[in-house]
Amino acid sequence: MTKKAILVLEDGVFYEGTSFGAAGTASGEVVFITSMTGYQEMLTDPSFAGQIVIPTYPLIGNYGINQKDIESGKIQVRGFVVREYCPVPSHWQKISTIDDYLKANNTPGLSEIDTRSLTRHLRSLGVMMGILTSELTIGEAMVELKKMPLYGTTDFVKVVSTGDQYHWPSDQTAPAVLNIVIVDMGLRFNIARILSRFGCNITIVPCTTSAQDVLKLKPDGIVLSPGPGDPALLDYVIENMQGFLDKIPVMGICLGHQLIGRAFGADTFKLKFGHRGANHPVRDLETGRVYITTQNHGYAISPEMLKGGLEVSHINLNDGTVEGLRHRELPIISIQYHAEGSPGPQDNIYLFQRFLDIVSERKNN
């Protein structure tokens, strides 16, 4: 027997459909993502912490769930809203269905709604808070929404960051020659996989790790990971960063990029509906070349206040927002998008090699 569920938005608009995954109630910021594949990576992406996610692609779950396509240790989204999910997937790697996967991770889903209408609503009015429930009435959900803290007031980085320092398993095919420390603010595993494949010995540390403790690990380079939420809440990370930004080569990705910008005087602002998908065009200002990128963020840098030698290196061709930074003197680079893809194009993996070339040159001089 199918069970009904509803998604209620803070402006009073609601969508009624069929419950799948876990029964129950979830609340969070409601956002959409335009990637056509990669729903398992979406579900496990820590940057989606605190959010109810809507893929715009209409059929989800057709190739099932496997043991490979995960970006963290668990499902990170609060809820999952789809046009249609596939109960009988077909793929040689599948170990379960998306319905069973959501149930096992106590994550509610909603299907059989007009996700195109919902996406257009969020594009017009901007992302907003919502409740996905198979238990509450619309009126009860609206009462709960009025009591709910806004997404931008919660530090989700401390929720998703590792609690303890650990080493990423080395890639046996590439002997480790560089020591890289990743500051985990919501690490996507594919970043560590790629760096390991490129011959790095990787140590992953919590977001609260002091600069002194990072430097004790004797890193050749430091990566500031992606992560969820408003970068304006993360002054404690920036304070720690100040202790190594002028000492060690640093690469910032997504949230890490935003924090590098803030460390050099820039402000950040919330985008109306964010950049989430695998088809965002970005121009490298040095070469003029355009790359198609994977993105997942709701905030961006205002470059007007940048100082101390940091400058814009990449821009988004859709809206002109900052997509990359570089320092004129220090070995610091950053990107707003995900060079690791997963899901999405692999066009930008070269940026990891560019960073490692900087690290190697610095180490050998």
N, C-alpha and C positions, 0 to 999 in steps of 0.2 A: 504494500500500500504506500503510495507516495504521500509525502508530508509537505504542506505548504510552508513557505518562508517569505519574508519581506526584507527589503532594504529601504530604510527610511533615512532621508537626508535632513540636514539641519534646517533647510529652508521649507520643510514640510512636504516636498515631493517624495513619493514612494513608488517602489516597484515590487510587484508580487509575482512569485514564481514557485519553483519546486526546490525543496531542501535536498542537498546531497552532502556527502562528507559527514562530519559530526553534527548532531543536533545541538541546539543551544543558541547562545547569543554572543556576538562579538561587536566591538565598537572600534572606530578609528577613522583616520582621514581617508576619504574615498578618492582613489586615483585610477587612471587608466594607462595601459601600456600597449604600444602598437606592434610589438614583435609578433611574427607569424608562427614562430616555433619557440621552444625553450620554456614551456610552462613549469617544468620541474626546477630549472634554474631560477625562474621568477619566485616560486614558492619558497625557496631556500636562500634567497638573497637577503642578507641582513639589512640592506638599505631600505627594505620594505617593512621593517619593524614598525609597529604602530599604525599600519595602513590596511585598508580593505582594497584589494586589487581587482581590476577589471581588464582582462585581455580583450582587445577589440577584434581579434580573430575569432570567428564564430564557433569553430569546433575545437574543443580542448580535450585532451586525454586519449587521442586516437593511437598513439604509440606507447601508451602505458607509462609506468614508472620503472626506472632501472637503478642499479647500484652505482652508476658512473656520473650521472648528470646532477650532482649536488654541489652547492656553493657554500654550505655551512652544515653544522651538525643536526639541524632540525628545520622544520617549516617555520619561517619567520613572519609571514603575513598573518594578519588578524582574521581575515576572511577572504573568500575567493568567489567572484561573481562572473558567470559565463552565460553565453547564449545557449550552448548545448555542450554537454559532456558525453564522452563515449564510454559506455559501460563494458564494451567488449573490445579492448585494444588489440592491435596486431603488430608485434615486433619481436624479433628473436631475443632481445635483451630484457624484455619486460619481466618484472617480478611481481607486480601488482597493478591494480587499476588506480586512477586518480581518486576515485571515491574511497577506496580502502586506505589510500595514503593519507587523505585528509582525516578520515576517522581515526587512524592510528596516531595522528598528531593532534587530535582534539581540535580540529580546525573546521568551522562551518563553511559550507558553500551554498550558493544560490544559482539555479539554472532556469532556463526557459523564460528569460526576460529579454526585452529589446535593448541589448547592450549598445547598439548604435544610437538609440535615443538617449540613453544615459550618458554616453560619451559626449554627445553634442551638448547636453545640458551642462556638463562640467567644463567643456570648452568655452561655453558662453558665460557662465557665472563664476568659474574657477573651482578648484577642488574645495571640498568642505567635509566636515565631520558627518559620520553616518553610523547607523546601527543595522547589522544584519542579524535577523532573529527568526527562529521557528517557535518562539515561546511567547513573545510580547505582542500586544496589539499595537496599532499605529499610534494611538494616544499614549500608551505606556512608553513606547520608544521615544516619542517626542519629549516626554517628561525627563527621561534619562539623558537625552541629548543636551537639554538645557543645563544639566548639572555637570556635564563632561568637560574636563580641561581641554583646551585647544591643542592640536598636534604640536605646534611650535613652542609650547611651554614645557615640554618633557625632554629630558636628556636621555634619548634612546641609546646613545653610544655606550653608556655604562651598562645598559641592559644586554647588549649583544657582544661586547668585547670579552675576550677570554679572561678568565679569572686568574690564570697562572701562565707564566712563561713556559713555552715549549719549543721543541725543534721539529721542523717539517722533515719528513723522511726524504733522504737524498735520492737523486736520480742516478741509478747505478751506471747508466750509459754516458753520463757526463761528470767526470771527476770535479769535485768542488774546488774552486780556486779563489772565490770571493765570499767574504762573510757579509751577509745582508740581514739587517734587523728590520722587521715589519712591525710598525706600531698599529695594533689591531683596534680599529674603531668600527669594525663591521666587515672584516676581511672576507672577500670572495676567494674561495679555495683556488680558483684557476690562476690567480696572481702568483701564489706560491708554487703551483705546478709548473708554470712557465719559467719562473726564475730558477727553480731546481733543474729544469731541463737545460737551461743555459749555463749550468755549472756553478750554482751558488749554494753555499751552506746557509740555511735560513733559520733564524730564531724569531719567534713571534712573541711579542710582549703585550701586556695589557695597556689600555689607553691611558692609565694613570701613572705609568712608569716614568720616573724622573729622568732628566737628561743625564745625571750622574750615573744612574744604573744602566741606561742605554750605552753610554760610553765605556762602561766597565766591560761590556761584551766585545769591545774592540771591533766595531763594524767597519767594513770598507765603504758601505753605503747604507742608507736608511730609506725605507719606503713608508709613507704615510698612507694608510689604506682608505678605501671608500667607507661609507657608513651612513646611518640615517639621521634625520632631524636637522635642526637649525644650528648652523655653525656658530651663531652668536652666543650659544650656551656653553661653548667649549673653551673658554679662556684658560682653564687649567691645562688643557693640552697645548695651547699656544705658549703658555709660560714655560712648559717643559721643552717645547721645540726651540725656544730662544737659546737654550743651552747647547744646541748642536748645529743650528742652521749655518753658522759660519765656520764650522770645523770639519764636517763630513758631507760628502755628496748626498743630496736628498731628492727624492722623487715623490710628488704628491699626486694621488689619483682621486678624482671626484671630491669627496669631503676633504681629503688631504690637500687637494688643490685649493679649496676654499680657505682652509686654515693657513696655508702659506700666504695667500693674498691678504688675509686679515693680519697676519704677523708683520706684513710690510705696509700696513696703513689702510688697506682697502676696506670698504664696507661690503656687506652681502645683503641681498634682498630676496624676497620670496617671489617666485614665478607664479603666474596666474594658474597654470595647470601643469607646470613642470615639463621636463624632457624625459620621456620614458619610452624606449623602443630601440630598434636595431637599424634605424634608417636615417640617422641625423647627419647632414652634410657639414663638414668642418674644413675650413681652409687653413693650411699652414702658411703664415704670412711671410716666412723666409723664402719658401720655394714656390708659393702660389698654388701648390697642388691641393686638390680637394679629396678628402677621405670620407667614406661612409662609416659612421660610428655607432656603437652601442652606448646608450645613456640611461641613467636612472637617478634623477635628482630633482628636487623642488626648489632649490636656492641657487643663486648665481652671484658672481662678483661684480661690483661696481668699480671700474678701473680708475676713476678720476683721482682717487686719493693714493694710488700706488706710489711708493717712494723707496729710497734706499737701493736703487739699481734694478728693481724688478719691473719687467715690461711684458706686455701682451704678446704671445707668440702664435695663438690660434684663435679664430672666431667662428661662431655658428652662422652658417649661411641662411638659416631660416629667420633668425631674429637679431643677429648681430651681437649676441652675448659672448662673453669671454669664455673660450674653450681651452686656453693654455697660457702658461706663464713661463718665463725664463729670466734668470738673473744675468746681468751684463758681466759680472765679475766672479761671483760665487758659483759653485757647481750645483745649482738648484734648477730643476725643471718640474712642471706640473701640467696635468691635463684634467679637464672637467669630465671627460668621457672615459669609457672602459676599454683600454687597449687590449685587455684579456678576452674581450668578447663574452661568450658563454652566457646567454646565447648571442649570436650576432656575427658580423663579419670579422675575419682575422686580419684585416688590412693593417691594423695598427700595432701588431706585436713588435714591429721594428722599434717602437719607442722604448721597450725594455732593453733591447740591444743598444740603443743610443745611450740610455742611462748607464748601462754596464760598461760601455766604452769610456764614459766620463769617469766612472769609478776606477777602472783599470789604469787610465792615464794618471789619475790623482795618486793611486797607490804606487805606481812605478816611478814617480817623480819625487 
